[in-house]
Amino acid sequence: MHYRLVAIDLDGTLLDSTKRIPADNLSAIEEISGAGVAVAVVSGRRFSSLRRLLAPLHPVYVAANSGAIVKESLEGAILRRRMLPLTTACEILRFAQEFPMEPVVHDGPNGEGHIILRSSARDLPSLKRYLGDRQPNADWVDDFELQRDPVQIGFTEGVDSIRAFEKALRHTLDPRCLGFATARTEYADEDFALLDVLSEEATKAKALEFLASHLGITLEETIAIGDNWNDVEMLERAGLGVVMGNASSALRAQGLATTSTNDDAGVAEAIRRYVLSSEDKKRG
């Protein structure tokens, strides 16, 4: 198969454990870009936190907030935007209060990356872990009074708590056809998990589908590389899904192709094995 689009997750995939892009990954991406293969970084992060991390890369397509906003490059035009409907967002906020679970509202239809949180949650350890060095950019409010469709609503807690919350959320709200999707990321060794609630059209798989269509590429001509549960639908939708060696054993047991860990430049290994080898055969 001649692959023409490679979609790459960021954390745990393109980045190593020091949050840098290994030189071997950069070299492999530069090589396929020079051969005319499109590259997209598809991340759960906001654009504001992607700029520094992706600075070493040549311009690539970027899907942020798990696919809610797709740009032709970090600073390029927005190609696709799918916000969480306001009525749905309000229902999710109400449900979170009853559970209870503390929300993080992501706002900004143009990729501004605003984060809104309740002041009463300022000292929650899980939120401090979630925000990290992004906390100075957070807008702390007494309560949520949303005026427009947000990008997403995020939640963070221990792995079991997030799994239970996602199950309850879907059980309660899915029958009402409110039009939302969930993306769960787990770090079992730290007992830390994230749950993003987005528009049903704002997923990594939908972003992959859009970019393939935008570029005139069939899904069979795409590769997706990822390491966590929020990548699974994208991995399954691509012509070839590749799981990182640092992914959980349960994810690596899903029957998808595998590569080395993020600290061993597994992205470069996958690119050379599946993309550059096909380019060599085509030229030969």
Contacts in CASP RR format, 6 or more apart in sequence:
PFRMAT RR
TARGET T0000
AUTHOR 0000-0000-0000
METHOD contacts of the structure
MODEL  1
MHYRLVAIDLDGTLLDSTKRIPADNLSAIEEISGAGVAVAVVSGRRFSSL
RRLLAPLHPVYVAANSGAIVKESLEGAILRRRMLPLTTACEILRFAQEFP
MEPVVHDGPNGEGHIILRSSARDLPSLKRYLGDRQPNADWVDDFELQRDP
VQIGFTEGVDSIRAFEKALRHTLDPRCLGFATARTEYADEDFALLDVLSE
EATKAKALEFLASHLGITLEETIAIGDNWNDVEMLERAGLGVVMGNASSA
LRAQGLATTSTNDDAGVAEAIRRYVLSSEDKKRG
1 220 0 8 1.000
1 221 0 8 1.000
1 239 0 8 1.000
1 240 0 8 1.000
1 278 0 8 1.000
2 221 0 8 1.000
2 278 0 8 1.000
2 279 0 8 1.000
2 282 0 8 1.000
3 37 0 8 1.000
3 221 0 8 1.000
3 222 0 8 1.000
3 223 0 8 1.000
3 239 0 8 1.000
3 240 0 8 1.000
3 274 0 8 1.000
3 275 0 8 1.000
3 278 0 8 1.000
4 36 0 8 1.000
4 37 0 8 1.000
4 38 0 8 1.000
4 215 0 8 1.000
4 217 0 8 1.000
4 221 0 8 1.000
4 222 0 8 1.000
5 37 0 8 1.000
5 38 0 8 1.000
5 39 0 8 1.000
5 40 0 8 1.000
5 208 0 8 1.000
5 211 0 8 1.000
5 212 0 8 1.000
5 215 0 8 1.000
5 217 0 8 1.000
5 221 0 8 1.000
5 222 0 8 1.000
5 223 0 8 1.000
6 29 0 8 1.000
6 32 0 8 1.000
6 37 0 8 1.000
6 38 0 8 1.000
6 39 0 8 1.000
6 40 0 8 1.000
6 222 0 8 1.000
6 223 0 8 1.000
6 224 0 8 1.000
6 225 0 8 1.000
6 271 0 8 1.000
6 275 0 8 1.000
7 40 0 8 1.000
7 41 0 8 1.000
7 42 0 8 1.000
7 63 0 8 1.000
7 204 0 8 1.000
7 207 0 8 1.000
7 208 0 8 1.000
7 211 0 8 1.000
7 222 0 8 1.000
7 223 0 8 1.000
7 224 0 8 1.000
7 225 0 8 1.000
7 234 0 8 1.000
7 238 0 8 1.000
8 14 0 8 1.000
8 39 0 8 1.000
8 40 0 8 1.000
8 41 0 8 1.000
8 42 0 8 1.000
8 224 0 8 1.000
8 225 0 8 1.000
8 226 0 8 1.000
8 267 0 8 1.000
9 41 0 8 1.000
9 42 0 8 1.000
9 43 0 8 1.000
9 204 0 8 1.000
9 224 0 8 1.000
9 225 0 8 1.000
9 226 0 8 1.000
9 227 0 8 1.000
9 228 0 8 1.000
9 231 0 8 1.000
9 234 0 8 1.000
10 41 0 8 1.000
10 42 0 8 1.000
10 43 0 8 1.000
10 44 0 8 1.000
10 45 0 8 1.000
10 50 0 8 1.000
10 53 0 8 1.000
10 54 0 8 1.000
11 19 0 8 1.000
11 43 0 8 1.000
11 45 0 8 1.000
11 227 0 8 1.000
11 228 0 8 1.000
12 226 0 8 1.000
12 227 0 8 1.000
12 228 0 8 1.000
12 244 0 8 1.000
12 246 0 8 1.000
12 262 0 8 1.000
13 225 0 8 1.000
13 226 0 8 1.000
13 227 0 8 1.000
13 231 0 8 1.000
13 244 0 8 1.000
13 262 0 8 1.000
13 267 0 8 1.000
14 21 0 8 1.000
14 25 0 8 1.000
14 41 0 8 1.000
14 225 0 8 1.000
14 262 0 8 1.000
14 267 0 8 1.000
15 21 0 8 1.000
15 53 0 8 1.000
15 262 0 8 1.000
16 22 0 8 1.000
16 262 0 8 1.000
16 263 0 8 1.000
16 265 0 8 1.000
17 262 0 8 1.000
17 263 0 8 1.000
19 53 0 8 1.000
21 53 0 8 1.000
21 54 0 8 1.000
21 56 0 8 1.000
21 57 0 8 1.000
22 262 0 8 1.000
22 263 0 8 1.000
22 265 0 8 1.000
22 267 0 8 1.000
22 268 0 8 1.000
23 265 0 8 1.000
24 265 0 8 1.000
24 268 0 8 1.000
25 265 0 8 1.000
25 266 0 8 1.000
25 267 0 8 1.000
25 268 0 8 1.000
26 56 0 8 1.000
26 57 0 8 1.000
27 268 0 8 1.000
28 265 0 8 1.000
28 267 0 8 1.000
28 268 0 8 1.000
28 271 0 8 1.000
28 272 0 8 1.000
28 276 0 8 1.000
29 39 0 8 1.000
29 57 0 8 1.000
29 58 0 8 1.000
29 60 0 8 1.000
29 267 0 8 1.000
29 271 0 8 1.000
30 58 0 8 1.000
31 271 0 8 1.000
31 276 0 8 1.000
32 39 0 8 1.000
32 271 0 8 1.000
32 275 0 8 1.000
32 276 0 8 1.000
32 279 0 8 1.000
33 39 0 8 1.000
33 58 0 8 1.000
33 60 0 8 1.000
35 276 0 8 1.000
35 279 0 8 1.000
37 275 0 8 1.000
37 279 0 8 1.000
38 61 0 8 1.000
38 211 0 8 1.000
38 215 0 8 1.000
38 217 0 8 1.000
39 60 0 8 1.000
39 61 0 8 1.000
40 60 0 8 1.000
40 61 0 8 1.000
40 62 0 8 1.000
40 63 0 8 1.000
40 207 0 8 1.000
40 208 0 8 1.000
40 211 0 8 1.000
41 50 0 8 1.000
41 54 0 8 1.000
41 57 0 8 1.000
41 60 0 8 1.000
41 61 0 8 1.000
41 62 0 8 1.000
41 63 0 8 1.000
42 63 0 8 1.000
42 66 0 8 1.000
42 67 0 8 1.000
42 204 0 8 1.000
42 207 0 8 1.000
42 208 0 8 1.000
42 224 0 8 1.000
42 234 0 8 1.000
43 50 0 8 1.000
43 62 0 8 1.000
43 63 0 8 1.000
43 64 0 8 1.000
43 66 0 8 1.000
44 64 0 8 1.000
44 65 0 8 1.000
44 66 0 8 1.000
44 67 0 8 1.000
44 183 0 8 1.000
44 185 0 8 1.000
44 196 0 8 1.000
44 204 0 8 1.000
44 230 0 8 1.000
45 53 0 8 1.000
45 64 0 8 1.000
45 65 0 8 1.000
46 64 0 8 1.000
46 65 0 8 1.000
46 106 0 8 1.000
46 111 0 8 1.000
46 113 0 8 1.000
46 115 0 8 1.000
46 151 0 8 1.000
47 62 0 8 1.000
47 64 0 8 1.000
47 69 0 8 1.000
47 71 0 8 1.000
47 74 0 8 1.000
47 111 0 8 1.000
47 113 0 8 1.000
48 111 0 8 1.000
48 112 0 8 1.000
48 113 0 8 1.000
48 134 0 8 1.000
48 137 0 8 1.000
49 134 0 8 1.000
50 62 0 8 1.000
50 64 0 8 1.000
50 74 0 8 1.000
51 74 0 8 1.000
54 60 0 8 1.000
54 62 0 8 1.000
54 74 0 8 1.000
59 72 0 8 1.000
59 73 0 8 1.000
59 74 0 8 1.000
60 73 0 8 1.000
61 70 0 8 1.000
61 71 0 8 1.000
61 72 0 8 1.000
61 73 0 8 1.000
61 79 0 8 1.000
61 211 0 8 1.000
62 70 0 8 1.000
62 71 0 8 1.000
62 73 0 8 1.000
62 74 0 8 1.000
63 69 0 8 1.000
63 70 0 8 1.000
63 71 0 8 1.000
63 204 0 8 1.000
63 207 0 8 1.000
63 211 0 8 1.000
64 70 0 8 1.000
64 71 0 8 1.000
64 111 0 8 1.000
65 106 0 8 1.000
65 151 0 8 1.000
65 152 0 8 1.000
65 196 0 8 1.000
65 198 0 8 1.000
65 202 0 8 1.000
66 152 0 8 1.000
66 183 0 8 1.000
66 196 0 8 1.000
66 198 0 8 1.000
66 202 0 8 1.000
66 203 0 8 1.000
66 204 0 8 1.000
66 207 0 8 1.000
66 230 0 8 1.000
67 82 0 8 1.000
67 198 0 8 1.000
67 202 0 8 1.000
67 203 0 8 1.000
67 204 0 8 1.000
67 206 0 8 1.000
67 207 0 8 1.000
68 81 0 8 1.000
68 82 0 8 1.000
68 83 0 8 1.000
68 84 0 8 1.000
68 151 0 8 1.000
68 152 0 8 1.000
68 198 0 8 1.000
68 199 0 8 1.000
68 202 0 8 1.000
69 78 0 8 1.000
69 80 0 8 1.000
69 81 0 8 1.000
69 82 0 8 1.000
69 109 0 8 1.000
69 111 0 8 1.000
69 151 0 8 1.000
70 78 0 8 1.000
70 79 0 8 1.000
70 80 0 8 1.000
70 81 0 8 1.000
70 207 0 8 1.000
70 210 0 8 1.000
70 211 0 8 1.000
71 77 0 8 1.000
71 78 0 8 1.000
71 79 0 8 1.000
72 79 0 8 1.000
78 110 0 8 1.000
78 111 0 8 1.000
79 210 0 8 1.000
79 211 0 8 1.000
79 214 0 8 1.000
80 207 0 8 1.000
80 210 0 8 1.000
80 214 0 8 1.000
81 109 0 8 1.000
82 198 0 8 1.000
82 199 0 8 1.000
82 201 0 8 1.000
82 202 0 8 1.000
82 206 0 8 1.000
83 109 0 8 1.000
83 148 0 8 1.000
83 149 0 8 1.000
83 150 0 8 1.000
83 151 0 8 1.000
83 199 0 8 1.000
83 202 0 8 1.000
84 92 0 8 1.000
84 149 0 8 1.000
84 150 0 8 1.000
84 151 0 8 1.000
84 152 0 8 1.000
84 153 0 8 1.000
84 180 0 8 1.000
84 197 0 8 1.000
84 198 0 8 1.000
84 199 0 8 1.000
84 202 0 8 1.000
85 149 0 8 1.000
85 178 0 8 1.000
85 179 0 8 1.000
85 199 0 8 1.000
86 146 0 8 1.000
86 148 0 8 1.000
86 149 0 8 1.000
86 150 0 8 1.000
87 178 0 8 1.000
88 178 0 8 1.000
88 179 0 8 1.000
88 180 0 8 1.000
89 105 0 8 1.000
89 146 0 8 1.000
89 149 0 8 1.000
89 150 0 8 1.000
89 153 0 8 1.000
90 146 0 8 1.000
91 173 0 8 1.000
91 176 0 8 1.000
91 178 0 8 1.000
92 103 0 8 1.000
92 153 0 8 1.000
92 169 0 8 1.000
92 173 0 8 1.000
92 180 0 8 1.000
92 197 0 8 1.000
93 103 0 8 1.000
93 105 0 8 1.000
93 144 0 8 1.000
93 146 0 8 1.000
93 153 0 8 1.000
95 169 0 8 1.000
95 172 0 8 1.000
95 173 0 8 1.000
96 102 0 8 1.000
96 103 0 8 1.000
96 153 0 8 1.000
96 155 0 8 1.000
99 165 0 8 1.000
99 168 0 8 1.000
99 169 0 8 1.000
101 155 0 8 1.000
101 157 0 8 1.000
101 161 0 8 1.000
101 165 0 8 1.000
102 117 0 8 1.000
102 118 0 8 1.000
102 121 0 8 1.000
102 124 0 8 1.000
102 126 0 8 1.000
102 127 0 8 1.000
102 155 0 8 1.000
103 117 0 8 1.000
103 118 0 8 1.000
103 144 0 8 1.000
103 153 0 8 1.000
103 154 0 8 1.000
103 155 0 8 1.000
104 115 0 8 1.000
104 116 0 8 1.000
104 117 0 8 1.000
104 127 0 8 1.000
104 130 0 8 1.000
104 153 0 8 1.000
104 154 0 8 1.000
104 155 0 8 1.000
104 156 0 8 1.000
105 115 0 8 1.000
105 116 0 8 1.000
105 117 0 8 1.000
105 144 0 8 1.000
105 146 0 8 1.000
105 150 0 8 1.000
105 153 0 8 1.000
105 154 0 8 1.000
106 113 0 8 1.000
106 114 0 8 1.000
106 115 0 8 1.000
106 116 0 8 1.000
106 150 0 8 1.000
106 151 0 8 1.000
106 152 0 8 1.000
106 153 0 8 1.000
106 154 0 8 1.000
107 113 0 8 1.000
107 114 0 8 1.000
107 115 0 8 1.000
107 116 0 8 1.000
107 148 0 8 1.000
107 150 0 8 1.000
107 151 0 8 1.000
108 114 0 8 1.000
108 150 0 8 1.000
108 151 0 8 1.000
109 148 0 8 1.000
109 149 0 8 1.000
109 151 0 8 1.000
111 151 0 8 1.000
113 137 0 8 1.000
113 151 0 8 1.000
114 137 0 8 1.000
114 139 0 8 1.000
115 131 0 8 1.000
115 134 0 8 1.000
115 137 0 8 1.000
115 138 0 8 1.000
115 139 0 8 1.000
116 138 0 8 1.000
116 139 0 8 1.000
116 141 0 8 1.000
116 144 0 8 1.000
117 127 0 8 1.000
117 138 0 8 1.000
117 139 0 8 1.000
117 140 0 8 1.000
117 141 0 8 1.000
118 140 0 8 1.000
118 141 0 8 1.000
118 142 0 8 1.000
118 143 0 8 1.000
118 144 0 8 1.000
119 140 0 8 1.000
119 141 0 8 1.000
119 142 0 8 1.000
120 142 0 8 1.000
121 127 0 8 1.000
122 140 0 8 1.000
126 156 0 8 1.000
126 157 0 8 1.000
126 158 0 8 1.000
126 192 0 8 1.000
127 156 0 8 1.000
128 135 0 8 1.000
129 156 0 8 1.000
129 192 0 8 1.000
130 156 0 8 1.000
130 194 0 8 1.000
131 138 0 8 1.000
151 198 0 8 1.000
151 202 0 8 1.000
152 196 0 8 1.000
152 197 0 8 1.000
152 198 0 8 1.000
152 202 0 8 1.000
153 196 0 8 1.000
153 197 0 8 1.000
154 194 0 8 1.000
154 195 0 8 1.000
154 196 0 8 1.000
154 197 0 8 1.000
155 162 0 8 1.000
155 165 0 8 1.000
155 194 0 8 1.000
155 195 0 8 1.000
155 197 0 8 1.000
156 162 0 8 1.000
156 192 0 8 1.000
156 193 0 8 1.000
156 194 0 8 1.000
156 195 0 8 1.000
157 165 0 8 1.000
157 193 0 8 1.000
158 191 0 8 1.000
158 192 0 8 1.000
158 193 0 8 1.000
159 186 0 8 1.000
159 187 0 8 1.000
159 188 0 8 1.000
159 191 0 8 1.000
159 192 0 8 1.000
159 193 0 8 1.000
161 193 0 8 1.000
162 184 0 8 1.000
162 186 0 8 1.000
162 193 0 8 1.000
162 194 0 8 1.000
162 195 0 8 1.000
163 184 0 8 1.000
163 193 0 8 1.000
165 195 0 8 1.000
166 182 0 8 1.000
166 184 0 8 1.000
166 195 0 8 1.000
169 182 0 8 1.000
169 197 0 8 1.000
170 182 0 8 1.000
173 180 0 8 1.000
179 199 0 8 1.000
179 200 0 8 1.000
180 197 0 8 1.000
180 198 0 8 1.000
180 199 0 8 1.000
180 200 0 8 1.000
181 197 0 8 1.000
181 198 0 8 1.000
181 199 0 8 1.000
181 200 0 8 1.000
181 201 0 8 1.000
181 202 0 8 1.000
181 203 0 8 1.000
182 195 0 8 1.000
182 196 0 8 1.000
182 197 0 8 1.000
182 198 0 8 1.000
183 195 0 8 1.000
183 196 0 8 1.000
183 198 0 8 1.000
183 203 0 8 1.000
183 204 0 8 1.000
183 230 0 8 1.000
184 193 0 8 1.000
184 194 0 8 1.000
184 195 0 8 1.000
184 196 0 8 1.000
184 229 0 8 1.000
184 230 0 8 1.000
185 193 0 8 1.000
185 194 0 8 1.000
185 195 0 8 1.000
185 196 0 8 1.000
185 228 0 8 1.000
185 229 0 8 1.000
185 230 0 8 1.000
186 192 0 8 1.000
186 193 0 8 1.000
186 228 0 8 1.000
186 229 0 8 1.000
186 248 0 8 1.000
187 193 0 8 1.000
188 248 0 8 1.000
196 230 0 8 1.000
203 233 0 8 1.000
203 234 0 8 1.000
204 224 0 8 1.000
204 230 0 8 1.000
204 231 0 8 1.000
204 233 0 8 1.000
204 234 0 8 1.000
205 233 0 8 1.000
205 234 0 8 1.000
205 236 0 8 1.000
205 237 0 8 1.000
207 234 0 8 1.000
208 219 0 8 1.000
208 222 0 8 1.000
208 224 0 8 1.000
208 234 0 8 1.000
208 237 0 8 1.000
208 238 0 8 1.000
209 219 0 8 1.000
209 237 0 8 1.000
211 217 0 8 1.000
212 218 0 8 1.000
212 219 0 8 1.000
212 221 0 8 1.000
212 222 0 8 1.000
219 237 0 8 1.000
219 238 0 8 1.000
219 239 0 8 1.000
220 239 0 8 1.000
221 239 0 8 1.000
222 238 0 8 1.000
222 239 0 8 1.000
222 240 0 8 1.000
223 238 0 8 1.000
223 239 0 8 1.000
223 240 0 8 1.000
223 241 0 8 1.000
223 242 0 8 1.000
223 270 0 8 1.000
223 274 0 8 1.000
223 275 0 8 1.000
224 231 0 8 1.000
224 234 0 8 1.000
224 235 0 8 1.000
224 237 0 8 1.000
224 238 0 8 1.000
224 239 0 8 1.000
224 240 0 8 1.000
224 241 0 8 1.000
224 242 0 8 1.000
225 235 0 8 1.000
225 241 0 8 1.000
225 242 0 8 1.000
225 244 0 8 1.000
225 259 0 8 1.000
225 267 0 8 1.000
225 270 0 8 1.000
226 234 0 8 1.000
226 235 0 8 1.000
226 242 0 8 1.000
226 243 0 8 1.000
226 244 0 8 1.000
226 247 0 8 1.000
227 243 0 8 1.000
227 244 0 8 1.000
227 245 0 8 1.000
227 246 0 8 1.000
227 247 0 8 1.000
227 251 0 8 1.000
227 262 0 8 1.000
228 247 0 8 1.000
228 248 0 8 1.000
228 251 0 8 1.000
229 251 0 8 1.000
232 251 0 8 1.000
232 254 0 8 1.000
235 241 0 8 1.000
235 242 0 8 1.000
235 243 0 8 1.000
235 254 0 8 1.000
235 256 0 8 1.000
236 256 0 8 1.000
240 257 0 8 1.000
240 274 0 8 1.000
241 256 0 8 1.000
241 257 0 8 1.000
242 256 0 8 1.000
242 257 0 8 1.000
242 258 0 8 1.000
242 259 0 8 1.000
242 270 0 8 1.000
242 274 0 8 1.000
243 251 0 8 1.000
243 252 0 8 1.000
243 254 0 8 1.000
243 256 0 8 1.000
243 257 0 8 1.000
243 258 0 8 1.000
243 259 0 8 1.000
244 258 0 8 1.000
244 259 0 8 1.000
244 260 0 8 1.000
244 261 0 8 1.000
244 262 0 8 1.000
244 266 0 8 1.000
245 252 0 8 1.000
245 258 0 8 1.000
245 259 0 8 1.000
245 260 0 8 1.000
245 261 0 8 1.000
245 262 0 8 1.000
245 266 0 8 1.000
246 261 0 8 1.000
246 262 0 8 1.000
246 263 0 8 1.000
252 258 0 8 1.000
257 270 0 8 1.000
257 274 0 8 1.000
259 266 0 8 1.000
259 267 0 8 1.000
259 269 0 8 1.000
259 270 0 8 1.000
259 273 0 8 1.000
260 266 0 8 1.000
260 269 0 8 1.000
END
